[in-house]
Amino acid sequence: MEPLTRRRVVAAVSVAGFTLGVVLSVVFTWDLVAECLHPSPTGVLQSLPKPLRLLGYAYALIVPFRFTTTIARAYLDFALRRELPPYPEGKWPRVAVVVPVYRERESIERSLQSLDDLSYPGEYEVIVVLDGEDEELDGTPELVRIFLEERPRNGKFQLLQKPNGGKASALNHGIAAAERSGVDLVFCIDGDAVVAPEALEKLVLHFHGTDVVAVTGQVKANNWLGGTGAGEHGAFPFWEGVQALEYVGGNAFLKRAQSLFKMVTIIPGPAGLFRMDALRAIAAETAPHELCGRPTHPSHGPYPYDTLAEDMDLTFLLLRWSWRHGLGGIVYEPGAVVKTDGRHHLKDLFRQRYRWMRGTLTSAARHFHDWSRRLDGRPRRVLTRHDVKVAWTVALVLVAAILGLWATAHVGTLAAGAILAAIGLALAAFHWLRTDREPQIFAVIAVFLFETMFWPPVCALANIFFIWLAVADWHSSAPFLIAWFFCLMLLDLLAATFSVVAEGSSLWLLPYSFLAKPVYVLMLDTFKVVAMIDVVLSVPAVWHQRYVRAAVAA
C-alpha cells in the first residue's frame, strides 16, 4: 500500500472509530443516568436487581469510551511521527545485542543469521548466552558453535555459557559482559527472534539528541503464513492467525497510544533497546530483599528474576527511574520489526498467558508497595501532606459527580451535569498535579491496574452474563443483544483495520477479528482469571521456583 493511501485509510478508520465510540459513549451514558434517576418499569434488564443493571450499563459505557480514547491517542502518534535525523558519520553509538538461549534448536540459526545481516552503520557485537550445560540444552550449543565457526573471527559474536538460572539471569549475565565492553546501548532479544536488517538502526535513532531511556520495536508473529490457510508447524491456523492479529493490535493500538506520552508499559522480550547508563543505575539502585528465604540482591543486574515477567518488571523500574531523574521515558518504533514464534497449541498458549498474568500481578504488588513510599525511600507516616491532597482530590471528584447527577435531574439536560462534572474533574486534576510526587506514576499505575487486574475478570463475567441473558430470555433480549454484538464486532473490525494498515501487515488478518472477541479474547480473559485466583490462593508456580533457586545459588 502506498504511503499516502495508507495515511488516508488510517485517518478514515480513525475518524469512523472515534465517531462510533463517541456516539456509543453518549448513548450509554444517557441510559446509565436515566436508569439512576428514572428507572423504566419495562425493558430487557428490568427483571434483574438494580445494582446488576447499573453494572451492565457501566460496562457498556466503558467499552466504547476505552476504545475512543485509545484510537485517538494511537492516531495522534501515527500522524505526528516524523523521520528521525541520523547520527553523523562515525558517531553512531556502540551496541551490544544480548541473546539468552535455552533449547532454541529450531530457531537459533535463523535468529543469529538475522543478527549477522543487520545493516547498522555503527559498531555492534552479539553476546550469545547459553543458559545451562550442553546436555540440558537439547543440542542447541552445537548449532550455535557451528554457526560461529562458519563466520570470520571479526569479534562480532561472543559466546558465553553459564549454569541454568532462567532467562533473567542469562540476560543479566550478557549485560554484565556488555558493560565490560564499554558499549553505549544494549539490545535484548529472545533466542527465537528474527530481527529485520534495518531494525537496530531505526531503534538507535531515537537516542539521537533525546533523553529517552529505552525503545521497543514492533513484534510480529513469525509462524503465521497469511492467506495460505496453514501454519508452519501443522497447527490449526486459527490460533496462529489470532495471535498474529493480537501482536499487531498490541503494537499499533496500545503501544502507539502509550508512546504518544513516552509511557510504554511493557518492553517485550524480543525487542528492547536500553541505555547502558539506565541499566547500570537500575541494578545499583534496586534494594536488597528476601528471596527464597535468604537475603540477596534481587537480580545481580537490572532484570529481576524473582518474577514471572522480568521484562514488565524492568519496564516499570525504567519508567520510575526516568521520571525521577527528569528523563524522557520509553517509546515505540514501528519500523523496527522483530518476528517471534507464537504458540502453536492451546496448552502452550495457556502456559504463556498464565505466566504473563502472574508476572503482571507480581510486578503490580511490588511496585504498588514501592509507590506507597516516599521518593527518598522512607516509609510514609500515618498521615502526610500527600495523603491530605489525595483526600481533597477524591472529595472534589465525588462532589463533581453528585452535582452532575443533581443538575441532570433538576435542570433536565445531560449537558448541565457534564459541565459541572468536567469542572470538578479539572479542579481535581489541577490539585493533583500540584502534589510533590510524579503524577505520571499514578496515571500509569491506574491504567495498569485497570487493564490487567480489573478489566479481564469484568469482561469474562460480562460475556457470561450476556450468554445467560440470551438463554434465559432470548425473545425480549434478542434486539439488545444483536445490536450490542454488532457494535462490538464493528469496533473490533475498526481496531483491526487501523492496526493492520498502520503497521503494514497482511490484510488477511482482518477476518480473524470476527472471532477474536467471542472466542479468543474470552479465552484469554479466562486464563487471566485463573492466574488471579491462583495468586489469591497462593498456589505456587512450580516451574518458576526452580529458576529462582538456581539464580540464588548462582
Secondary structure, DSSP 4 states (H G I P E B T S, - for coil): --HHHHHHHHHHHHHHHHHHHHHHHHHHHHHHHHHHHS--SSSTTTTS-HHHHHHHHHHHHHHHHHHHHHHHHHHHHHHH--PPPPPPTT-PPPEEEEEEESS-TTTHHHHHHHHHT---SS-EEEEEEEES-GGGTTTHHHHHHHHHHTS--SS-EEEEEE----HHHHHHHHHHHHHHHT-SEEEE--TT-EE-TTHHHHHHGGGTTS---EEEEEEEETT--TTTS--TTS--HHHHHHHHHHHHHIIIIIIHHHHTTTB-----TTSEEEEHHHHHHHHHHSPPEEETTEEE-SSSSSS--SSS-HHHHHHHHHHHHHHHTT---EEEEEEEEEEE----SHHHHHHHHHHHHHHHHHHHHHHHHHHTS-TTSPPP-SS-HHHHHHHHHHHHHHHHHHHHHHHHHHH--HHHHHHHHHHHHHHHHHHHHTSSS-HHHHHHHHHHHIIIIIHHHHHHHHHHHHHHHHHH-HHHHHHHHHHHHHHHHHHHHHHHHHHHHHHT--GGGGGGHHHIIIIIIHHHHHHHHHHHHHHHTT---HHHHHHHHHHHH-
